[in-house]
Amino acid sequence: MKRTMKRRIIIGLCALLATVLATVLGLTGAVGYLTFLRPADNPPAEACAGGAGTRPRVVAAGASMTQGALGANWVGALRERAEFRGHEFVNAGVNGNTTADLRQRVDGDIVACRPAAVTILIGTNDVRNGVPLEEYRANLDAIVDRVRARTGARVALVSLPPLGEDLGSEINGRLGAYNAVIREVAARARAGYLPLYERVVEELRLTEGRMPYDFSFPLALAVAAQHYLLGRSWDEIARAGGRALLVDHVHLSDRGGALVADLVGGWLAG
């Protein structure tokens, strides 16, 4: 009798553990999908499949910072502003993209949309991956030139925000050279230059104890779980981690996203 009871308890505990494990794995999978795999809101494949739209199109091209699944969705914030209700915002941000990736999809994701305006925020992954500066420059030149040659769109390049909030770190020293390329390409092409890096630095200089770059995918997943499962804002998550504008040392908090939205909004209205 005791042996049977013990067996039942063990079986019950195993079933409970399996249920808990399945729930955790299911939640992890859901957060992973929402963070890394889910398409952007109104991506080019949906927005531009029918050719020209009825409203002026603004294509925001870039990587995860533009896609807005991990960190602030500044493209979505602009879409909701009353002054831009007459525009259609197409989110051409793709998680993990480099300039080489965006160069490969420029025709399908930008040119095919027949945009009135294009913003380009790309290069964080180039910095993280150590892409040579001349390769970065060649890719960015090719993207801008292709958009200019095939559309009549206004074009603006956005400088890259810091990686981590320690402005004197080695990685931010390297990032400065990529931002110099962005300024040079914008000047050569007579495109707009939107100083996101400079605005973020202004904000960070008002804070103390700035944390160095320490991004990891487990951290990104943990940050996303706080947002999607617990309903915490990106600002709350950043503050809880001791950061001012970056939720995971890379992606922007709501406050950081507002800086991008204001820069792009001012340029569009100008």
C-alpha positions in Angstrom: 0.0 0.0 0.0 2.8 2.4 0.9 4.7 1.5 -2.2 1.5 2.2 -4.4 1.0 5.6 -2.7 4.6 6.5 -3.2 4.4 5.6 -6.8 1.2 7.7 -7.2 2.9 10.7 -5.6 6.0 10.3 -7.9 3.7 10.0 -11.0 1.7 13.1 -9.8 4.9 15.2 -9.3 6.2 14.1 -12.7 3.0 15.1 -14.3 3.0 18.5 -12.5 6.6 19.0 -13.5 5.9 18.2 -17.1 2.9 20.6 -17.1 5.0 23.4 -15.7 7.9 22.7 -18.1 5.5 22.6 -21.1 4.0 25.9 -19.9 7.4 27.5 -19.5 8.5 26.3 -22.9 5.3 27.4 -24.5 5.6 30.9 -23.0 9.3 31.1 -24.0 8.3 30.1 -27.6 5.6 32.7 -27.7 8.0 35.4 -26.4 10.6 34.3 -28.9 8.2 34.5 -31.8 6.9 38.0 -30.7 10.5 39.2 -30.3 12.5 37.7 -33.1 10.2 36.1 -35.7 7.0 38.2 -35.9 6.8 40.4 -39.1 6.8 44.2 -38.6 3.5 46.0 -38.7 2.5 46.8 -42.3 5.7 45.3 -43.9 6.5 45.8 -47.6 5.1 42.4 -48.6 1.7 43.4 -47.5 1.7 47.2 -48.0 3.3 47.4 -51.4 2.0 44.3 -53.2 -0.6 46.3 -55.1 1.7 48.9 -56.4 1.1 52.6 -55.7 -1.1 53.4 -52.8 -3.7 56.1 -52.3 -1.6 58.0 -49.7 2.0 59.1 -49.7 4.2 56.2 -48.5 7.0 56.6 -45.9 9.3 53.5 -45.9 11.3 53.1 -42.7 14.2 50.7 -43.7 16.5 49.1 -41.2 16.9 46.3 -38.7 15.4 45.4 -35.3 15.5 49.0 -34.0 13.1 49.9 -36.9 11.0 46.7 -36.8 10.1 47.6 -33.2 9.3 44.2 -31.7 12.2 44.5 -29.1 12.1 48.0 -27.8 10.2 51.0 -28.8 8.1 50.9 -32.0 8.9 54.4 -33.2 7.4 53.8 -36.7 4.1 52.8 -35.1 4.3 55.9 -32.9 4.6 58.1 -36.0 1.7 56.3 -37.6 -0.5 57.4 -34.8 0.4 61.0 -34.8 -2.5 63.2 -36.1 -0.3 65.2 -38.4 0.7 62.0 -40.3 -2.7 60.4 -40.7 -2.6 61.2 -44.3 0.5 59.1 -44.8 1.1 55.4 -45.0 4.0 54.1 -43.0 5.7 50.9 -44.3 7.9 49.2 -41.8 10.9 47.7 -43.7 12.8 46.8 -40.6 14.1 43.2 -40.3 15.6 41.7 -37.2 19.4 41.1 -37.5 19.9 42.9 -40.8 23.1 44.5 -41.8 23.7 46.9 -44.7 24.5 43.9 -46.9 21.1 42.4 -46.1 19.3 45.7 -46.8 21.2 46.1 -50.0 19.9 42.7 -51.2 16.2 43.7 -50.5 16.3 47.3 -51.5 14.2 46.7 -54.7 11.6 44.6 -53.1 11.2 46.4 -49.8 11.8 50.0 -50.7 11.7 50.7 -54.5 8.6 48.5 -55.0 6.7 50.6 -52.5 7.0 53.7 -54.7 7.7 55.8 -51.6 7.5 59.5 -51.2 10.0 59.4 -48.4 12.5 56.9 -47.1 14.4 56.7 -43.8 17.4 54.4 -43.4 18.6 53.4 -39.9 21.1 50.5 -40.4 24.5 49.6 -39.1 24.2 48.5 -35.5 24.7 44.8 -36.6 27.6 45.9 -38.9 29.3 47.4 -35.9 28.6 44.3 -33.7 29.8 42.0 -36.5 33.0 44.0 -37.3 32.0 44.7 -40.9 34.9 46.7 -42.4 34.2 50.4 -42.8 34.7 50.4 -46.6 32.3 47.5 -47.0 29.8 49.4 -44.8 30.3 52.5 -46.9 29.9 50.6 -50.2 26.6 49.0 -49.1 25.2 52.3 -47.8 26.2 54.1 -50.9 24.6 51.4 -53.1 21.3 51.5 -51.0 21.0 55.3 -51.3 21.9 55.4 -54.9 19.4 52.7 -55.8 16.6 54.4 -54.0 17.5 57.7 -55.7 17.8 56.2 -59.2 14.5 54.2 -59.0 12.3 56.6 -57.0 11.6 60.2 -56.5 11.6 59.8 -52.8 13.2 62.1 -50.2 15.8 60.2 -48.3 17.2 60.6 -44.8 19.9 58.6 -43.0 19.7 58.2 -39.3 22.9 58.0 -37.2 23.4 54.9 -35.0 22.7 55.3 -31.2 25.4 54.1 -28.8 25.8 50.4 -27.9 25.6 50.4 -24.2 25.5 53.7 -22.4 29.2 54.0 -21.6 30.1 56.5 -24.2 33.8 56.0 -23.7 33.8 52.2 -24.3 35.8 50.5 -27.1 32.7 49.5 -29.1 31.4 53.1 -29.0 34.7 54.3 -30.2 34.3 52.0 -33.2 30.7 53.0 -33.7 31.8 56.6 -34.1 33.6 55.7 -37.4 30.4 54.2 -38.8 28.5 57.3 -37.9 31.1 59.4 -39.7 30.4 57.2 -42.8 26.7 57.9 -42.4 27.3 61.7 -42.4 29.6 61.5 -45.4 27.1 59.4 -47.4 24.3 61.7 -46.6 26.3 64.7 -47.6 27.5 63.2 -50.9 23.9 62.1 -51.8 22.4 65.4 -50.6 20.1 63.3 -48.3 18.8 64.3 -44.9 21.0 63.5 -41.9 19.0 62.8 -38.7 21.3 63.0 -35.6 20.0 60.2 -33.4 23.4 59.4 -31.9 23.9 63.0 -30.9 20.4 63.3 -29.3 21.0 60.1 -27.3 24.3 61.4 -26.1 22.7 64.6 -25.0 20.3 62.6 -22.8 22.9 60.2 -21.5 25.2 63.0 -20.4 22.5 64.0 -17.9 22.8 60.6 -16.2 25.3 59.0 -13.9 26.8 55.5 -13.7 26.3 54.7 -17.4 26.4 51.0 -18.0 28.8 49.5 -20.6 27.7 47.3 -23.5 26.8 43.8 -22.4 24.2 42.5 -24.8 23.2 38.9 -25.0 20.3 37.0 -26.5 19.2 35.6 -23.1 19.0 39.2 -21.8 17.0 40.2 -24.8 14.6 37.3 -24.3 14.3 38.2 -20.6 13.6 41.8 -21.4 11.0 40.8 -23.9 9.3 38.5 -21.4 8.9 41.4 -19.0 7.2 43.4 -21.7 5.0 40.8 -23.3 4.1 38.6 -20.3 4.2 41.1 -17.5 3.1 44.2 -19.4 6.0 46.4 -18.3 6.8 49.4 -20.5 10.2 49.5 -22.2 11.0 52.6 -20.0 10.3 50.6 -16.8 12.4 47.7 -18.0 15.4 50.0 -18.9 15.3 51.7 -15.5 15.1 48.4 -13.7 18.2 47.3 -15.5 20.1 50.5 -14.5 19.8 52.0 -18.0 18.3 55.2 -19.2 17.5 54.8 -22.9 18.5 51.2 -23.9 16.4 48.2 -22.7 19.2 45.6 -23.4 22.2 47.7 -24.3 21.1 47.8 -28.0 17.4 48.5 -28.4 15.6 51.7 -27.5 13.3 52.3 -24.6 10.1 54.4 -25.1 12.0 57.5 -24.3 14.7 56.6 -26.8 12.2 55.7 -29.4 10.5 59.1 -29.0 13.8 60.7 -30.0 13.8 58.9 -33.3 10.1 59.7 -33.9 10.7 63.4 -33.2 13.7 63.5 -35.6 11.9 61.7 -38.4 8.6 63.6 -37.8 10.4 66.9 -37.9 12.2 65.9 -41.2 8.9 64.7 -42.8 7.2 67.9 -41.9 10.0 70.1 -43.1 
